[in-house]
Amino acid sequence: MNFLIDVLSTCRSLGADRFRFCDTLGILDPFSMHDRIRRLRSAVPEIELEAHTHNDLGMATANALAAVHAGARYVNTTVNGLGERAGNAALEEVVMALKVARGIETGIDTRRFRQLSRFVGTASRRPVPPGKAVVGTRIFAHESGIHADGVIKCPQNYEGFDPSEVGLRRHLVVGKHSGANGLIERFRKLGIPLGREEAQGLLQGVRTMAEHLKRPLSDNDLHSLYFDKMVGE
């Protein structure tokens, strides 16, 4: 670090106004990143700092936030975290983490993140996993009874931010862990009003079908189940 401070001082004396601190191997943790950025910031406050983080240990986004917290004003990011080896800090993750966890607005239109992510995923031939942080289709999918019931009553119970903020929608998954309230809400969206007793009567059929199919039920599955169990009777 002493050598790095000397380099930073020399750069500043020669007219540099920004210095990039790189964790190229992706081996730092947020505590180490914070300490290093803070030390550099204190030693040569006249020069702005930029953080470049890699995700080899799964901490690129966390390290980028730690750098900002310690005084860095710039962060290198890539859409979907594309980059060498495990990749870099993901643009969508860093921006939303700054907004939600730190209360820092970047001025970026986050509502287009899902669209941007899918575009880059297609262009790079690296499809976005359903569970990808911030933009994955499953991060606003709720199945278990207590989760579905809680998010219906108050979305903030199980959602850290509104799905529309990143171009996504909430989805209630109907499967073997579903409860009555989630089932009622899912059928409501299908245009089928369902009472609590009816929902309770359908639950066992829902769980049996989901177990048999080894997947959540689709809209067609729910229509078939409803007409077999309710209308058929």
PyRosetta script that sets phi, psi and omega in degrees:
from pyrosetta import init, pose_from_sequence

init()
pose = pose_from_sequence("MNFLIDVLSTCRSLGADRFRFCDTLGILDPFSMHDRIRRLRSAVPEIELEAHTHNDLGMATANALAAVHAGARYVNTTVNGLGERAGNAALEEVVMALKVARGIETGIDTRRFRQLSRFVGTASRRPVPPGKAVVGTRIFAHESGIHADGVIKCPQNYEGFDPSEVGLRRHLVVGKHSGANGLIERFRKLGIPLGREEAQGLLQGVRTMAEHLKRPLSDNDLHSLYFDKMVGE")
pose.set_psi(1, -34.8)
pose.set_omega(1, 177.7)
pose.set_phi(2, -62.4)
pose.set_psi(2, -42.6)
pose.set_omega(2, 177.6)
pose.set_phi(3, -62.6)
pose.set_psi(3, -42.0)
pose.set_omega(3, -179.0)
pose.set_phi(4, -64.5)
pose.set_psi(4, -36.6)
pose.set_omega(4, 176.9)
pose.set_phi(5, -65.6)
pose.set_psi(5, -38.8)
pose.set_omega(5, 176.3)
pose.set_phi(6, -62.1)
pose.set_psi(6, -42.8)
pose.set_omega(6, 178.7)
pose.set_phi(7, -62.5)
pose.set_psi(7, -44.5)
pose.set_omega(7, -179.8)
pose.set_phi(8, -60.9)
pose.set_psi(8, -43.7)
pose.set_omega(8, 179.3)
pose.set_phi(9, -63.4)
pose.set_psi(9, -42.1)
pose.set_omega(9, 179.2)
pose.set_phi(10, -64.2)
pose.set_psi(10, -43.7)
pose.set_omega(10, 179.1)
pose.set_phi(11, -59.6)
pose.set_psi(11, -43.1)
pose.set_omega(11, -179.6)
pose.set_phi(12, -64.1)
pose.set_psi(12, -41.7)
pose.set_omega(12, -179.1)
pose.set_phi(13, -66.1)
pose.set_psi(13, -22.1)
pose.set_omega(13, -179.5)
pose.set_phi(14, -97.0)
pose.set_psi(14, 7.2)
pose.set_omega(14, 172.8)
pose.set_phi(15, 105.5)
pose.set_psi(15, 1.0)
pose.set_omega(15, 179.2)
pose.set_phi(16, -67.7)
pose.set_psi(16, 144.2)
pose.set_omega(16, 178.3)
pose.set_phi(17, -117.4)
pose.set_psi(17, -4.7)
pose.set_omega(17, 177.8)
pose.set_phi(18, -146.3)
pose.set_psi(18, 141.7)
pose.set_omega(18, -179.2)
pose.set_phi(19, -129.5)
pose.set_psi(19, 127.2)
pose.set_omega(19, -178.8)
pose.set_phi(20, -95.2)
pose.set_psi(20, 123.4)
pose.set_omega(20, 176.1)
pose.set_phi(21, -99.3)
pose.set_psi(21, 119.1)
pose.set_omega(21, -172.9)
pose.set_phi(22, -111.5)
pose.set_psi(22, 127.1)
pose.set_omega(22, 167.4)
pose.set_phi(23, -99.4)
pose.set_psi(23, 70.2)
pose.set_omega(23, -172.4)
pose.set_phi(24, -62.8)
pose.set_psi(24, -29.8)
pose.set_omega(24, -179.1)
pose.set_phi(25, -87.7)
pose.set_psi(25, -11.3)
pose.set_omega(25, -178.9)
pose.set_phi(26, 66.0)
pose.set_psi(26, 40.0)
pose.set_omega(26, -175.4)
pose.set_phi(27, -112.1)
pose.set_psi(27, 0.4)
pose.set_omega(27, 177.8)
pose.set_phi(28, -86.0)
pose.set_psi(28, 158.0)
pose.set_omega(28, 170.2)
pose.set_phi(29, -109.6)
pose.set_psi(29, 169.4)
pose.set_omega(29, -176.1)
pose.set_phi(30, -58.8)
pose.set_psi(30, -31.4)
pose.set_omega(30, -179.8)
pose.set_phi(31, -69.9)
pose.set_psi(31, -43.9)
pose.set_omega(31, 177.9)
pose.set_phi(32, -65.2)
pose.set_psi(32, -41.9)
pose.set_omega(32, 179.1)
pose.set_phi(33, -61.4)
pose.set_psi(33, -45.4)
pose.set_omega(33, -179.9)
pose.set_phi(34, -60.3)
pose.set_psi(34, -45.6)
pose.set_omega(34, -178.9)
pose.set_phi(35, -61.5)
pose.set_psi(35, -43.1)
pose.set_omega(35, -177.0)
pose.set_phi(36, -69.2)
pose.set_psi(36, -45.6)
pose.set_omega(36, 179.2)
pose.set_phi(37, -63.7)
pose.set_psi(37, -42.5)
pose.set_omega(37, 179.5)
pose.set_phi(38, -62.5)
pose.set_psi(38, -40.5)
pose.set_omega(38, -179.9)
pose.set_phi(39, -66.3)
pose.set_psi(39, -43.3)
pose.set_omega(39, 178.3)
pose.set_phi(40, -64.5)
pose.set_psi(40, -40.4)
pose.set_omega(40, -179.6)
pose.set_phi(41, -63.2)
pose.set_psi(41, -41.0)
pose.set_omega(41, 179.9)
pose.set_phi(42, -70.6)
pose.set_psi(42, -36.5)
pose.set_omega(42, -176.1)
pose.set_phi(43, -71.8)
pose.set_psi(43, -41.5)
pose.set_omega(43, -178.3)
pose.set_phi(44, -134.4)
pose.set_psi(44, 77.0)
pose.set_omega(44, -174.7)
pose.set_phi(45, -68.7)
pose.set_psi(45, -14.9)
pose.set_omega(45, -176.2)
pose.set_phi(46, -74.0)
pose.set_psi(46, -18.4)
pose.set_omega(46, -175.8)
pose.set_phi(47, -107.5)
pose.set_psi(47, 135.9)
pose.set_omega(47, 178.9)
pose.set_phi(48, -76.5)
pose.set_psi(48, 148.1)
pose.set_omega(48, -178.4)
pose.set_phi(49, -110.1)
pose.set_psi(49, 145.5)
pose.set_omega(49, 179.3)
pose.set_phi(50, -127.3)
pose.set_psi(50, 137.2)
pose.set_omega(50, -178.3)
pose.set_phi(51, -108.3)
pose.set_psi(51, 134.3)
pose.set_omega(51, 178.9)
pose.set_phi(52, -124.2)
pose.set_psi(52, 111.6)
pose.set_omega(52, -173.2)
pose.set_phi(53, -121.8)
pose.set_psi(53, 144.1)
pose.set_omega(53, 176.8)
pose.set_phi(54, -112.1)
pose.set_psi(54, 161.1)
pose.set_omega(54, -168.5)
pose.set_phi(55, -107.5)
pose.set_psi(55, 25.4)
pose.set_omega(55, -175.4)
pose.set_phi(56, -59.6)
pose.set_psi(56, -30.7)
pose.set_omega(56, 177.1)
pose.set_phi(57, -107.7)
pose.set_psi(57, 13.5)
pose.set_omega(57, 178.6)
pose.set_phi(58, 74.6)
pose.set_psi(58, 22.8)
pose.set_omega(58, -175.3)
pose.set_phi(59, -123.4)
pose.set_psi(59, 19.4)
pose.set_omega(59, -177.4)
pose.set_phi(60, -59.4)
pose.set_psi(60, -47.9)
pose.set_omega(60, -179.8)
pose.set_phi(61, -65.7)
pose.set_psi(61, -44.9)
pose.set_omega(61, 179.3)
pose.set_phi(62, -61.5)
pose.set_psi(62, -40.7)
pose.set_omega(62, 179.1)
pose.set_phi(63, -67.8)
pose.set_psi(63, -36.3)
pose.set_omega(63, 177.7)
pose.set_phi(64, -64.0)
pose.set_psi(64, -42.1)
pose.set_omega(64, 178.2)
pose.set_phi(65, -66.2)
pose.set_psi(65, -39.0)
pose.set_omega(65, 178.4)
pose.set_phi(66, -62.8)
pose.set_psi(66, -38.4)
pose.set_omega(66, 178.7)
pose.set_phi(67, -64.3)
pose.set_psi(67, -43.4)
pose.set_omega(67, 178.4)
pose.set_phi(68, -62.5)
pose.set_psi(68, -43.6)
pose.set_omega(68, 180.0)
pose.set_phi(69, -61.8)
pose.set_psi(69, -30.7)
pose.set_omega(69, -178.4)
pose.set_phi(70, -86.4)
pose.set_psi(70, -7.7)
pose.set_omega(70, 176.2)
pose.set_phi(71, 127.5)
pose.set_psi(71, -3.1)
pose.set_omega(71, 177.3)
pose.set_phi(72, -71.0)
pose.set_psi(72, 138.8)
pose.set_omega(72, -179.5)
pose.set_phi(73, -103.0)
pose.set_psi(73, -10.2)
pose.set_omega(73, -177.8)
pose.set_phi(74, -130.8)
pose.set_psi(74, 145.1)
pose.set_omega(74, 178.8)
pose.set_phi(75, -136.8)
pose.set_psi(75, 133.0)
pose.set_omega(75, 174.6)
pose.set_phi(76, -82.7)
pose.set_psi(76, 130.2)
pose.set_omega(76, 178.3)
pose.set_phi(77, -138.4)
pose.set_psi(77, 163.1)
pose.set_omega(77, 173.0)
pose.set_phi(78, -136.9)
pose.set_psi(78, 150.0)
pose.set_omega(78, 177.2)
pose.set_phi(79, -64.0)
pose.set_psi(79, 131.8)
pose.set_omega(79, -178.2)
pose.set_phi(80, 64.6)
pose.set_psi(80, 8.4)
pose.set_omega(80, 179.2)
pose.set_phi(81, 74.0)
pose.set_psi(81, 19.2)
pose.set_omega(81, -179.6)
pose.set_phi(82, -59.3)
pose.set_psi(82, 142.8)
pose.set_omega(82, 178.7)
pose.set_phi(83, 166.8)
pose.set_psi(83, -177.4)
pose.set_omega(83, 180.0)
pose.set_phi(84, -57.3)
pose.set_psi(84, 142.4)
pose.set_omega(84, 176.5)
pose.set_phi(85, 53.6)
pose.set_psi(85, -112.8)
pose.set_omega(85, -178.7)
pose.set_phi(86, -81.3)
pose.set_psi(86, -4.6)
pose.set_omega(86, 176.5)
pose.set_phi(87, 98.2)
pose.set_psi(87, -177.3)
pose.set_omega(87, -178.4)
pose.set_phi(88, -109.6)
pose.set_psi(88, -177.7)
pose.set_omega(88, 175.0)
pose.set_phi(89, -62.9)
pose.set_psi(89, 133.4)
pose.set_omega(89, -178.0)
pose.set_phi(90, -81.3)
pose.set_psi(90, 131.1)
pose.set_omega(90, 179.8)
pose.set_phi(91, -51.2)
pose.set_psi(91, -51.7)
pose.set_omega(91, -174.9)
pose.set_phi(92, -64.6)
pose.set_psi(92, -34.9)
pose.set_omega(92, 179.4)
pose.set_phi(93, -70.5)
pose.set_psi(93, -46.2)
pose.set_omega(93, -178.0)
pose.set_phi(94, -63.8)
pose.set_psi(94, -46.4)
pose.set_omega(94, -178.2)
pose.set_phi(95, -62.7)
pose.set_psi(95, -46.1)
pose.set_omega(95, -179.0)
pose.set_phi(96, -71.3)
pose.set_psi(96, -33.6)
pose.set_omega(96, 177.2)
pose.set_phi(97, -67.3)
pose.set_psi(97, -40.6)
pose.set_omega(97, 176.1)
pose.set_phi(98, -61.3)
pose.set_psi(98, -41.8)
pose.set_omega(98, -177.4)
pose.set_phi(99, -70.3)
pose.set_psi(99, -49.9)
pose.set_omega(99, -172.9)
pose.set_phi(100, -81.4)
pose.set_psi(100, -45.4)
pose.set_omega(100, -174.5)
pose.set_phi(101, -86.5)
pose.set_psi(101, -28.2)
pose.set_omega(101, -175.1)
pose.set_phi(102, -116.3)
pose.set_psi(102, -9.7)
pose.set_omega(102, -179.6)
pose.set_phi(103, 70.5)
pose.set_psi(103, 26.9)
pose.set_omega(103, -178.8)
pose.set_phi(104, -105.2)
pose.set_psi(104, 120.0)
pose.set_omega(104, 177.4)
pose.set_phi(105, -90.4)
pose.set_psi(105, 132.3)
pose.set_omega(105, -178.0)
pose.set_phi(106, -99.4)
pose.set_psi(106, -11.8)
pose.set_omega(106, -177.2)
pose.set_phi(107, 84.4)
pose.set_psi(107, 5.2)
pose.set_omega(107, -179.9)
pose.set_phi(108, -88.9)
pose.set_psi(108, 138.9)
pose.set_omega(108, 179.0)
pose.set_phi(109, -77.5)
pose.set_psi(109, 92.6)
pose.set_omega(109, -175.5)
pose.set_phi(110, -70.2)
pose.set_psi(110, -17.0)
pose.set_omega(110, -178.5)
pose.set_phi(111, -63.6)
pose.set_psi(111, -16.0)
pose.set_omega(111, -178.9)
pose.set_phi(112, -101.9)
pose.set_psi(112, 8.4)
pose.set_omega(112, -177.9)
pose.set_phi(113, -61.6)
pose.set_psi(113, -44.8)
pose.set_omega(113, -179.5)
pose.set_phi(114, -61.2)
pose.set_psi(114, -44.8)
pose.set_omega(114, 179.0)
pose.set_phi(115, -61.1)
pose.set_psi(115, -46.4)
pose.set_omega(115, 179.8)
pose.set_phi(116, -63.1)
pose.set_psi(116, -43.5)
pose.set_omega(116, -178.7)
pose.set_phi(117, -61.4)
pose.set_psi(117, -44.0)
pose.set_omega(117, 179.6)
pose.set_phi(118, -66.2)
pose.set_psi(118, -39.1)
pose.set_omega(118, 179.4)
pose.set_phi(119, -61.6)
pose.set_psi(119, -48.4)
pose.set_omega(119, -179.9)
pose.set_phi(120, -67.0)
pose.set_psi(120, -38.0)
pose.set_omega(120, 178.1)
pose.set_phi(121, -60.3)
pose.set_psi(121, -41.1)
pose.set_omega(121, 178.7)
pose.set_phi(122, -69.1)
pose.set_psi(122, -45.5)
pose.set_omega(122, -177.8)
pose.set_phi(123, -64.4)
pose.set_psi(123, -35.2)
pose.set_omega(123, -177.8)
pose.set_phi(124, -90.5)
pose.set_psi(124, -3.1)
pose.set_omega(124, -177.0)
pose.set_phi(125, 58.7)
pose.set_psi(125, 36.2)
pose.set_omega(125, 175.2)
pose.set_phi(126, -129.5)
pose.set_psi(126, 86.3)
pose.set_omega(126, -177.1)
pose.set_phi(127, -55.7)
pose.set_psi(127, 145.5)
pose.set_omega(127, -179.2)
pose.set_phi(128, -76.0)
pose.set_psi(128, 121.5)
pose.set_omega(128, 179.6)
pose.set_phi(129, -61.8)
pose.set_psi(129, 145.5)
pose.set_omega(129, -179.9)
pose.set_phi(130, -58.0)
pose.set_psi(130, -29.5)
pose.set_omega(130, -178.9)
pose.set_phi(131, -95.0)
pose.set_psi(131, 12.6)
pose.set_omega(131, -179.6)
pose.set_phi(132, -60.8)
pose.set_psi(132, 131.4)
pose.set_omega(132, 179.8)
pose.set_phi(133, -54.5)
pose.set_psi(133, 138.9)
pose.set_omega(133, 175.2)
pose.set_phi(134, 74.8)
pose.set_psi(134, -47.4)
pose.set_omega(134, -172.5)
pose.set_phi(135, -116.0)
pose.set_psi(135, -2.7)
pose.set_omega(135, 178.6)
pose.set_phi(136, -67.9)
pose.set_psi(136, 143.7)
pose.set_omega(136, -176.2)
pose.set_phi(137, -65.6)
pose.set_psi(137, -21.1)
pose.set_omega(137, -175.1)
pose.set_phi(138, -93.1)
pose.set_psi(138, -4.6)
pose.set_omega(138, -175.0)
pose.set_phi(139, -74.3)
pose.set_psi(139, -12.9)
pose.set_omega(139, 174.0)
pose.set_phi(140, -117.0)
pose.set_psi(140, 26.2)
pose.set_omega(140, 176.5)
pose.set_phi(141, -98.8)
pose.set_psi(141, 128.0)
pose.set_omega(141, -176.8)
pose.set_phi(142, -123.1)
pose.set_psi(142, 127.8)
pose.set_omega(142, -178.6)
pose.set_phi(143, -119.0)
pose.set_psi(143, -52.7)
pose.set_omega(143, -173.0)
pose.set_phi(144, -57.6)
pose.set_psi(144, 146.8)
pose.set_omega(144, -174.5)
pose.set_phi(145, -52.8)
pose.set_psi(145, -47.0)
pose.set_omega(145, -176.4)
pose.set_phi(146, -68.1)
pose.set_psi(146, -34.7)
pose.set_omega(146, 178.9)
pose.set_phi(147, -69.7)
pose.set_psi(147, -48.4)
pose.set_omega(147, -179.3)
pose.set_phi(148, -61.6)
pose.set_psi(148, -44.0)
pose.set_omega(148, 179.6)
pose.set_phi(149, -62.3)
pose.set_psi(149, -43.5)
pose.set_omega(149, -178.8)
pose.set_phi(150, -65.9)
pose.set_psi(150, -40.8)
pose.set_omega(150, -177.4)
pose.set_phi(151, -74.6)
pose.set_psi(151, -28.0)
pose.set_omega(151, 175.4)
pose.set_phi(152, -67.6)
pose.set_psi(152, -43.3)
pose.set_omega(152, -177.9)
pose.set_phi(153, -72.2)
pose.set_psi(153, -39.7)
pose.set_omega(153, -179.5)
pose.set_phi(154, -157.4)
pose.set_psi(154, 104.8)
pose.set_omega(154, -175.5)
pose.set_phi(155, -53.2)
pose.set_psi(155, -31.5)
pose.set_omega(155, -177.9)
pose.set_phi(156, -65.8)
pose.set_psi(156, -13.9)
pose.set_omega(156, 176.9)
pose.set_phi(157, -60.0)
pose.set_psi(157, -38.8)
pose.set_omega(157, -174.3)
pose.set_phi(158, -133.2)
pose.set_psi(158, 12.9)
pose.set_omega(158, 176.7)
pose.set_phi(159, -132.6)
pose.set_psi(159, 121.3)
pose.set_omega(159, -178.4)
pose.set_phi(160, -72.4)
pose.set_psi(160, -21.3)
pose.set_omega(160, 175.3)
pose.set_phi(161, -155.3)
pose.set_psi(161, 161.2)
pose.set_omega(161, -176.2)
pose.set_phi(162, -71.1)
pose.set_psi(162, 135.7)
pose.set_omega(162, 180.0)
pose.set_phi(163, -54.2)
pose.set_psi(163, -34.5)
pose.set_omega(163, -177.5)
pose.set_phi(164, -64.6)
pose.set_psi(164, -20.0)
pose.set_omega(164, -179.9)
pose.set_phi(165, -64.6)
pose.set_psi(165, -22.7)
pose.set_omega(165, 179.0)
pose.set_phi(166, -121.9)
pose.set_psi(166, 16.8)
pose.set_omega(166, 176.3)
pose.set_phi(167, 81.3)
pose.set_psi(167, 22.4)
pose.set_omega(167, 179.9)
pose.set_phi(168, -114.9)
pose.set_psi(168, 175.2)
pose.set_omega(168, 176.6)
pose.set_phi(169, -129.8)
pose.set_psi(169, 153.6)
pose.set_omega(169, 174.4)
pose.set_phi(170, -72.5)
pose.set_psi(170, 143.7)
pose.set_omega(170, 178.7)
pose.set_phi(171, -137.8)
pose.set_psi(171, 124.8)
pose.set_omega(171, 176.8)
pose.set_phi(172, -92.5)
pose.set_psi(172, 113.0)
pose.set_omega(172, -179.0)
pose.set_phi(173, -82.5)
pose.set_psi(173, 133.5)
pose.set_omega(173, 175.8)
pose.set_phi(174, -106.3)
pose.set_psi(174, 116.4)
pose.set_omega(174, -177.9)
pose.set_phi(175, -156.2)
pose.set_psi(175, -156.9)
pose.set_omega(175, -172.9)
pose.set_phi(176, -71.3)
pose.set_psi(176, -14.1)
pose.set_omega(176, 179.5)
pose.set_phi(177, -102.8)
pose.set_psi(177, 5.1)
pose.set_omega(177, -174.3)
pose.set_phi(178, -69.9)
pose.set_psi(178, 155.8)
pose.set_omega(178, 174.9)
pose.set_phi(179, -118.3)
pose.set_psi(179, 177.8)
pose.set_omega(179, -174.6)
pose.set_phi(180, -63.0)
pose.set_psi(180, -44.8)
pose.set_omega(180, -176.6)
pose.set_phi(181, -64.1)
pose.set_psi(181, -40.3)
pose.set_omega(181, 177.9)
pose.set_phi(182, -64.8)
pose.set_psi(182, -37.4)
pose.set_omega(182, 179.5)
pose.set_phi(183, -67.6)
pose.set_psi(183, -42.0)
pose.set_omega(183, 178.0)
pose.set_phi(184, -60.0)
pose.set_psi(184, -44.6)
pose.set_omega(184, -178.3)
pose.set_phi(185, -67.1)
pose.set_psi(185, -40.7)
pose.set_omega(185, -179.9)
pose.set_phi(186, -64.9)
pose.set_psi(186, -42.0)
pose.set_omega(186, 178.0)
pose.set_phi(187, -68.2)
pose.set_psi(187, -33.0)
pose.set_omega(187, 176.8)
pose.set_phi(188, -59.5)
pose.set_psi(188, -40.8)
pose.set_omega(188, 179.6)
pose.set_phi(189, -69.7)
pose.set_psi(189, -19.2)
pose.set_omega(189, 175.8)
pose.set_phi(190, -88.3)
pose.set_psi(190, -0.5)
pose.set_omega(190, -179.9)
pose.set_phi(191, 83.4)
pose.set_psi(191, 18.9)
pose.set_omega(191, -179.4)
pose.set_phi(192, -118.1)
pose.set_psi(192, 107.3)
pose.set_omega(192, 177.6)
pose.set_phi(193, -70.4)
pose.set_psi(193, 133.2)
pose.set_omega(193, -175.7)
pose.set_phi(194, -130.1)
pose.set_psi(194, 125.3)
pose.set_omega(194, 176.0)
pose.set_phi(195, -79.6)
pose.set_psi(195, 166.7)
pose.set_omega(195, -178.2)
pose.set_phi(196, -62.5)
pose.set_psi(196, -42.1)
pose.set_omega(196, -179.8)
pose.set_phi(197, -64.3)
pose.set_psi(197, -39.4)
pose.set_omega(197, 177.5)
pose.set_phi(198, -63.6)
pose.set_psi(198, -42.4)
pose.set_omega(198, 179.4)
pose.set_phi(199, -62.1)
pose.set_psi(199, -45.7)
pose.set_omega(199, 178.3)
pose.set_phi(200, -59.7)
pose.set_psi(200, -37.8)
pose.set_omega(200, 179.2)
pose.set_phi(201, -68.0)
pose.set_psi(201, -27.8)
pose.set_omega(201, -179.3)
pose.set_phi(202, -86.6)
pose.set_psi(202, -20.1)
pose.set_omega(202, -171.8)
pose.set_phi(203, -57.3)
pose.set_psi(203, -45.4)
pose.set_omega(203, -178.5)
pose.set_phi(204, -62.5)
pose.set_psi(204, -40.0)
pose.set_omega(204, 176.9)
pose.set_phi(205, -63.6)
pose.set_psi(205, -40.0)
pose.set_omega(205, 177.6)
pose.set_phi(206, -60.3)
pose.set_psi(206, -48.8)
pose.set_omega(206, -177.2)
pose.set_phi(207, -66.6)
pose.set_psi(207, -39.6)
pose.set_omega(207, 178.8)
pose.set_phi(208, -64.0)
pose.set_psi(208, -44.6)
pose.set_omega(208, -179.8)
pose.set_phi(209, -65.1)
pose.set_psi(209, -42.4)
pose.set_omega(209, 179.7)
pose.set_phi(210, -63.0)
pose.set_psi(210, -39.9)
pose.set_omega(210, 177.6)
pose.set_phi(211, -64.0)
pose.set_psi(211, -43.0)
pose.set_omega(211, -178.3)
pose.set_phi(212, -66.1)
pose.set_psi(212, -42.3)
pose.set_omega(212, -177.3)
pose.set_phi(213, -81.6)
pose.set_psi(213, -17.3)
pose.set_omega(213, -178.3)
pose.set_phi(214, 62.0)
pose.set_psi(214, 37.2)
pose.set_omega(214, 179.0)
pose.set_phi(215, -165.4)
pose.set_psi(215, 165.0)
pose.set_omega(215, 173.4)
pose.set_phi(216, -64.9)
pose.set_psi(216, 160.8)
pose.set_omega(216, -178.3)
pose.set_phi(217, -86.2)
pose.set_psi(217, 138.9)
pose.set_omega(217, 177.6)
pose.set_phi(218, -84.6)
pose.set_psi(218, 174.0)
pose.set_omega(218, 177.2)
pose.set_phi(219, -60.8)
pose.set_psi(219, -40.4)
pose.set_omega(219, 178.7)
pose.set_phi(220, -63.7)
pose.set_psi(220, -39.8)
pose.set_omega(220, 177.3)
pose.set_phi(221, -60.4)
pose.set_psi(221, -44.0)
pose.set_omega(221, -177.6)
pose.set_phi(222, -66.9)
pose.set_psi(222, -39.8)
pose.set_omega(222, 176.8)
pose.set_phi(223, -60.8)
pose.set_psi(223, -46.7)
pose.set_omega(223, -178.6)
pose.set_phi(224, -62.1)
pose.set_psi(224, -44.6)
pose.set_omega(224, -179.3)
pose.set_phi(225, -62.6)
pose.set_psi(225, -42.4)
pose.set_omega(225, -178.4)
pose.set_phi(226, -63.3)
pose.set_psi(226, -47.8)
pose.set_omega(226, -176.8)
pose.set_phi(227, -71.5)
pose.set_psi(227, -31.7)
pose.set_omega(227, 176.2)
pose.set_phi(228, -68.6)
pose.set_psi(228, -44.7)
pose.set_omega(228, -173.9)
pose.set_phi(229, -84.6)
pose.set_psi(229, -41.1)
pose.set_omega(229, -171.7)
pose.set_phi(230, -97.2)
pose.set_psi(230, -56.3)
pose.set_omega(230, -176.9)
pose.set_phi(231, -71.3)
pose.set_psi(231, -38.7)
pose.set_omega(231, -179.2)
pose.set_phi(232, -61.2)
pose.set_psi(232, -34.3)
pose.set_omega(232, 179.7)
pose.set_phi(233, -75.3)
pose.dump_pdb("model.pdb")
